[in-house]
Amino acid sequence: MEYSKETHWKINKHWVKCLLASSFIIAILTALALPMYSNYTDRSRIAAALVGLADAKTTVAEFIVTNPASTPIKINLEKTNAIPLGILKG
């Protein structure tokens, strides 16, 4: 096989096309993955906050039950179990 400038250009042209196609595919996958990852991290932060608040909720409820005279506000404990699940839905 003879090696000429024309053969060299055809080989390089093929690799340039492959490189452009692969970078285009990587760009599309990145554009799809970044918003999904951002949504995932937001939901995990909210879930972690809700878990942290569960302990505080239990502590406050125990305090209210054991010290009813020190709480000037009437609280309906049955309605405080509502968690806004719409926040957790993606």
C-alpha positions, 0 to 999 in steps of 0.5 A: 500500500502506497502512502500518499497525502490523499490517503493520510487525509482520508484516514484523518478525516475518518478519525475526525468524524468519529471524534465529533460523533462521540463528543456529540453523544457525550454532550447529549448524555451530559445534558440529560444526566445533569438535571436528573442528578440535580433533582436526585440531590435535591430530593435526598437533601429534603429527605434528610431534613425530614428525617432530622425533623422527625426527632425534633417533632418527637421531642416537642410532642413529648414536651407538650404532653408532659408539660401542658401548662407551659405551652400557651398554644393549643396544638392538635397533635393529630394534624401534625403528622401530615408531611408534604409528600408533594415535595418529595415527588420528582 
